[in-house]
Amino acid sequence: MLEVQNLAFSRSGGLRFHYNFQIQPAEILAVQGPSGVGKTTLLDLIAGFETPDEGSISWQGKAFHNEMPWDRPVSTVFQSDNLFDHLTCARNVSIGITGTSVSQQRLDAAFAELGIDGLQTRLPGHISGGQQQRVALARALLRDQPVLLLDESFSALDWDMRTGCFDALKALCGARGMSVLLVSHDNRDADYLGCKVMRLE
């Protein structure tokens, strides 16, 4: 279980954010709210890109809010897929994974699990936007971390592409027992996923 307890963070100008929630394994929580209420700030705190003023972040009872970003049980997929145009999809997936030997079998299994098997040798510019985001998800899958953070990861896609990614995400979440935090501006996303919603004001 991902647990965020009494987490507080202050920005200049007196803006202060507070968070309290839990996400069970194999559960997706959608975070909604207008711009400026702290949605991306929350992801940055969990990922380790920002340091909280107080409170704790833990996975299965073990606090990790003082750990460096690369030591946290967290993977992040951003709105921009951050793929290198000159590298194949397979190379894009494996290049960011440090300290782990990614076998061809594991890589192929990840592509198959996300419904993109056959794209390993393709360049990102030669596949669709929805396929590119699934490649980014494959990279997160191979990092094999239990917490997945999605920061408007699918908002630039049309609805058909987005729902295809959501189908892959639900299957991935259930099969891997991941706790998923999805930041989204579109209420349809949570409705389609059938997940809980936390609205920040």
N, C-alpha and C positions, 0 to 999 in steps of 0.2 A: 504494500500500500504506500502510495505517495502521500505524505502528510505535511501540510504547510500550517504552522501554528504561530499565531500572533506575530506574523511577519510585518515589519514596518520599514518603509524607505522614504527618505525625504529628498526633494529636489530644491534647487535654489528658487527663491521667491515664495517659500513657505508651503509649497505643494507637498502633501504627505499621503502616502498610500498605505493601506492596511489590508492584509489577506489572511483568511482562515478557511481551509477546506481540506478534504481528503479525496483521493481517487483510488479505487480498488484496482487490483490487477484485472486485466481484460475489460477495463472500463474506459470510456471516452467522456471527457468533460469539455463542453464548448464554453468559451469565455467570450461574452459579448458586451457591448457598450459603446458609447460614442468615443470619438477620438480624444485622447488626452486623459482618459480615466485610469490608465496604468496597465493595459492589457499586455503590451510588449514589454513593459517594465517588469511585469511578473515573470515572463519567460526569461528575461535577462537575469533575474535574481536566481531562478532555479538553475539556469545553465552556468551561472558563475561569472557572467559578464558585468554584473553589478553586485555590490556588497550591501546587505541589509543593515539597518540601524539596530534592529533587535529581532527576536523571534528565531524560529528554526525551520529547516527543511530536511525531511528524512525519508528514507526508503526502507520499508520493513523494519522500522524502529531504529535504524541507524542514521544519525544526523550526518549530512554532508555539506551543509551551508558554508563550512570553512575550508572545503577542499578546492583545489584548483580546477578550472573547467574541464581539463582533460582527464581528471581523476573522478569525475562525477558519473553516476549511473544514468547518464542522459545523452540522448541524441536530438539534434534540432534540424528541422527542414524549414527553410525560409521561403518567402514568396518567390524570390529569385532562386532558381535551382542551383546556381553556382557551378554549372558544368563547364568544362573547358572544351571549346569548340573544336580544337585540333586533336583531341583525344577520343578514342572510341568510348562507347558507353561502359564497356567492361573496365577499361582503364580508369574512367571517371569514378566508378564505384569503388575500386580497390585503392586508388591513390591516396585517399584521405584516411585510410585505416592504418594506424601505427601500432606497432608491437604485436601484430597478428599476421600470420601467414594465411592469405586467402587462397584456398585451393580452387581450381577450376570447377570442381564438383560443387563446392559451397556457393560459388558465384552463380553458376547455372541454376542451382536450386532456388536462389533468391530471385533471379529473373523469372523463373517459372512460377514461383509463388505469387508474384505480382502481375502475372499475365503479360510479360514482355519478353518471354523467351524468343530468341532469334534476333534480338536487337544488340547483342553483345558487341558485334563488330561494326555496328553503324556509328556514324558521327552524330552528335546532338542536333546539328542543323538539318539533318535528314530525317528526323522523326517529329511527331506532333508534340504540342505543348503538354498534353496529358501524359504522353509517353515519357517526356523529359522529367516530369514530376515523379513518375513511378521509378525512374532511374535514381532520382534523389532519395526516394523511399528505400530503394534497394541498398543504397549506401548506409542508410540508418539501420536497416535490418541486419546487415553484416557487421555493424559495430556491436550488435547483440547486447544493447543496453535496455533495461526494463522500463525506462521512462522516455517517452517520445513527445517532443514539443513541436507543434506545427504553427508557424506564424504567418497566417494568411497564405498558406502554402498553395492553395488551389483557387484563390479568388480571381486570378487573371484568366482562368479557363472558362470556356462556355459550359453551360449546364450539363450537357451530355458528357463532355470530358471530365467534368468535376465529379459527377455521380459515379463514373467508372473508377476514378481514383478513390472515392469513398468506399466503393464495394471492396476494392483491394485493401484499403485501410482497415475495414471492419474484420475482414478475414485474417489479416495480419495481427490485429489486436487480440482477437480471440485465440488464435493458434499459439501466439507467443506469450500471452498473459501480460501484455504491456499496459501500463497506465499512460493514457494519451491525453494531452492538453491541447485543445484546438482553439486558436484565436481566430475569430471570424466576424465579419460585419454583416453577413447574410443570414437571416433567421432560417432560411430554407435548409442550410447546411445541417443544423442540429435536428431539424424535423426529419430530414432524409436519413440521417444516422440513427435516429431514435435514441439520442443520448441526453444526459443531463445538461442543464444550462446554468452557468453562473454569470449573472449580469452585474457588471461593475457600474456604479453611478458616480 
